[in-house]
């Protein structure tokens, strides 16, 4: 399974990882209305024109190993941690490079998505239109109109800056996506849950908000000898 589909995988809220963002009071949190949640998230994202960060991504099978095996998931799908760097810029520019334990690059300038695996000497080329509703990158690099069109947005606690989104396209690669923002208004965590029973946590560190990123960062030209696959 390539990294794009891992990052687009689907998600249940993890009470442990989201604890810093969630209320510790004994009283039940008051959820925002969908309209309020949408407005709040749009406002939150409006301050992000560009972003760079390190990421650490871990995918686990919901329900444990036995359930995973019943769903046909092998050990390679579970308990893996990938590390790398991410850069985004509005509108529609995205760069995601996994550096360990294996290398992979995902890049787009807003029209075409490239997924490059140097070990396989293979590059997959996809239309962004086919991926736009499936990728968490849309939240950070897309425009707010696209976000509202692609997702139903909820805010479980209207006093906290974390949101759970549900794709309106039921055929998408994930079932839900939760994003949490830190005190600096930059994203700190994404959690995704997919239909195969996988939960993916993406934690961001060394986050830089609105840095100057050269446009060439998002351009990708497959090295000579690369096998190109159009999808």
C-alpha positions as CSV (number, residue, x, y, z in Angstrom):
1,X,0.0,0.0,0.0
2,X,1.6,3.3,-1.0
3,X,2.0,6.2,1.3
4,X,-0.7,8.3,-0.4
5,X,-3.4,5.7,0.5
6,X,-1.9,5.5,4.0
7,X,-2.2,9.2,4.5
8,X,-5.7,9.1,3.1
9,X,-6.7,6.2,5.3
10,X,-9.7,6.6,7.6
11,X,-10.1,7.4,11.4
12,X,-11.6,7.2,14.9
13,X,-10.8,9.8,17.5
14,X,-8.1,8.6,19.9
15,X,-8.9,9.8,23.4
16,X,-5.4,9.4,24.5
17,X,-3.7,11.3,21.7
18,X,-6.3,14.0,21.6
19,X,-6.4,14.5,25.4
20,X,-4.4,17.7,25.4
21,X,-7.0,19.2,23.1
22,X,-10.1,17.8,24.8
23,X,-11.8,19.0,27.9
24,X,-10.8,17.5,31.2
25,X,-13.9,18.7,33.0
26,X,-16.4,16.2,34.3
27,X,-19.2,18.0,32.3
28,X,-20.0,16.8,28.8
29,X,-18.5,19.0,26.1
30,X,-21.0,21.0,24.0
31,X,-20.6,20.4,20.4
32,X,-20.8,23.1,17.8
33,X,-23.5,23.0,15.2
34,X,-22.4,22.0,11.8
35,X,-22.6,25.6,10.6
36,X,-20.5,26.8,13.5
37,X,-18.0,24.0,13.1
38,X,-17.6,24.8,9.4
39,X,-17.2,28.5,10.0
40,X,-14.7,27.9,12.8
41,X,-12.5,25.5,10.7
42,X,-12.6,27.9,7.7
43,X,-11.4,30.7,10.0
44,X,-8.7,28.4,11.5
45,X,-7.4,27.5,8.0
46,X,-7.6,31.0,6.6
47,X,-4.4,31.9,8.5
48,X,-2.4,29.2,6.7
49,X,-1.0,30.2,3.4
50,X,2.0,27.9,3.6
51,X,3.3,25.3,6.1
52,X,6.3,23.1,6.6
53,X,6.7,20.4,9.2
54,X,8.2,17.1,10.1
55,X,5.8,14.2,10.5
56,X,5.6,10.9,12.2
57,X,2.9,8.6,10.9
58,X,1.8,5.4,12.6
59,X,-0.9,3.0,11.2
60,X,-2.6,0.4,13.4
61,X,-5.4,-2.1,12.9
62,X,-8.5,-1.2,14.9
63,X,-9.5,-4.1,17.0
64,X,-6.1,-5.7,17.2
65,X,-4.2,-8.3,15.2
66,X,-7.0,-10.9,15.2
67,X,-9.5,-8.5,13.7
68,X,-6.9,-7.3,11.2
69,X,-6.2,-10.8,10.0
70,X,-9.9,-11.4,9.5
71,X,-10.0,-8.4,7.3
72,X,-7.0,-9.6,5.3
73,X,-4.5,-7.2,6.7
74,X,-0.9,-8.4,7.1
75,X,1.7,-7.4,9.5
76,X,3.1,-4.8,7.0
77,X,-0.2,-2.8,7.4
78,X,0.1,-2.6,11.2
79,X,2.2,-0.8,13.8
80,X,4.5,0.8,11.3
81,X,6.0,4.3,11.9
82,X,7.0,6.5,9.0
83,X,9.0,9.7,9.3
84,X,9.6,12.5,6.9
85,X,8.8,16.1,5.9
86,X,5.8,17.9,4.6
87,X,5.4,21.2,2.8
88,X,2.2,22.8,1.6
89,X,1.3,26.1,-0.1
90,X,-2.1,27.5,-1.2
91,X,-3.5,27.0,-3.6
92,X,-3.1,23.3,-4.1
93,X,0.6,22.8,-3.7
94,X,1.7,19.8,-1.7
95,X,5.0,17.9,-1.0
96,X,5.3,14.9,1.2
97,X,8.6,13.0,1.5
98,X,8.9,9.9,3.6
99,X,12.6,9.4,4.7
100,X,12.3,6.3,6.9
101,X,12.1,3.4,7.1
102,X,11.6,3.6,3.3
103,X,11.7,6.5,0.9
104,X,8.7,7.8,-1.0
105,X,7.7,11.2,-2.5
106,X,4.3,12.6,-3.2
107,X,4.1,16.0,-4.9
108,X,1.6,18.1,-6.7
109,X,1.4,21.7,-8.1
110,X,-2.4,21.5,-8.0
111,X,-3.2,19.6,-11.2
112,X,-1.4,16.3,-11.2
113,X,-0.3,14.1,-8.2
114,X,3.0,12.2,-8.5
115,X,3.8,9.3,-6.2
116,X,7.4,8.2,-6.6
117,X,8.9,5.1,-5.1
118,X,12.7,5.1,-5.7
119,X,13.2,1.5,-4.5
120,X,10.8,0.3,-7.2
121,X,11.9,2.9,-9.7
122,X,8.3,3.6,-10.2
123,X,6.2,6.8,-10.4
124,X,2.4,6.8,-10.3
125,X,0.7,9.8,-12.0
126,X,-2.9,10.7,-11.1
127,X,-5.3,13.5,-11.8
128,X,-5.7,15.7,-8.7
129,X,-9.5,15.8,-9.5
130,X,-9.6,12.1,-8.7
131,X,-7.8,12.5,-5.4
132,X,-9.0,15.9,-4.1
133,X,-11.9,14.5,-1.9
134,X,-9.7,11.7,-0.6
135,X,-6.6,13.5,0.7
136,X,-6.0,15.3,4.0
137,X,-3.7,17.6,2.0
138,X,-6.9,19.3,0.8
139,X,-7.3,20.7,4.3
140,X,-4.0,22.5,4.3
141,X,-3.4,23.3,0.7
142,X,-6.9,23.5,-0.9
143,X,-9.4,26.3,-0.8
144,X,-12.2,26.5,1.7
145,X,-14.9,26.1,-0.9
146,X,-13.5,22.7,-1.9
147,X,-13.3,21.7,1.8
148,X,-17.0,22.5,2.5
149,X,-18.0,20.8,-0.7
150,X,-16.0,17.6,0.1
151,X,-16.7,17.2,3.8
152,X,-19.3,17.4,6.5
153,X,-17.5,19.2,9.3
154,X,-18.1,18.7,13.0
155,X,-16.5,20.2,16.2
156,X,-17.1,17.9,19.1
157,X,-16.2,20.6,21.7
158,X,-16.9,24.1,20.5
159,X,-14.3,25.5,22.9
160,X,-11.5,23.3,21.5
161,X,-9.7,23.6,18.2
162,X,-10.1,20.1,16.9
163,X,-12.5,19.0,14.2
164,X,-13.8,15.7,12.8
165,X,-14.6,15.6,9.1
166,X,-16.7,13.0,7.2
167,X,-16.3,12.8,3.4
168,X,-19.5,13.3,1.5
169,X,-18.3,10.9,-1.1
170,X,-19.0,7.5,0.5
171,X,-16.6,5.8,-2.0
172,X,-13.7,7.7,-0.6
173,X,-10.6,6.1,0.8
174,X,-11.3,7.0,4.4
175,X,-14.4,7.3,6.7
176,X,-13.4,10.1,9.0
177,X,-10.6,12.5,9.6
178,X,-9.8,14.4,12.8
179,X,-7.5,17.4,12.8
180,X,-6.2,19.2,15.9
181,X,-4.6,22.6,16.1
182,X,-2.0,23.8,18.6
183,X,-1.8,27.1,20.5
184,X,0.2,28.6,17.6
185,X,-2.8,27.9,15.3
186,X,-0.8,25.3,13.3
187,X,-2.0,21.7,12.9
188,X,-0.5,19.3,15.5
189,X,-2.2,16.0,14.7
190,X,-4.3,14.2,12.2
191,X,-6.1,11.0,12.8
192,X,-7.7,9.0,10.0
193,X,-9.8,5.8,9.9
194,X,-10.4,3.7,6.8
195,X,-12.9,1.0,5.8
196,X,-10.3,-1.7,6.2
197,X,-10.1,-1.1,10.0
198,X,-6.9,0.9,10.0
199,X,-6.3,3.9,12.1
200,X,-3.5,6.3,11.1
201,X,-2.1,9.0,13.4
202,X,0.0,11.7,11.8
203,X,1.8,13.9,14.4
204,X,3.5,17.1,13.3
205,X,6.6,18.7,14.8
206,X,8.9,21.6,14.0
207,X,5.9,23.3,12.4
208,X,6.6,26.5,10.6
209,X,3.6,28.6,9.7
210,X,3.6,30.7,6.5
211,X,7.3,30.2,5.6
212,X,8.6,31.2,2.2
213,X,8.7,28.0,0.1
214,X,10.2,28.0,-3.5
215,X,7.6,27.1,-6.1
216,X,10.1,24.6,-7.5
217,X,9.7,22.5,-4.3
218,X,6.4,21.1,-5.6
219,X,7.6,20.3,-9.2
220,X,8.4,16.7,-9.8
221,X,10.3,15.2,-12.8
222,X,10.8,11.4,-12.7
223,X,14.4,10.4,-12.9
224,X,15.6,8.8,-16.1
225,X,14.6,5.1,-16.2
226,X,11.6,5.5,-14.0
227,X,8.6,3.4,-14.9
228,X,5.6,5.8,-15.1
229,X,2.1,4.5,-14.4
230,X,-0.9,6.6,-15.3
231,X,-4.1,6.1,-13.1
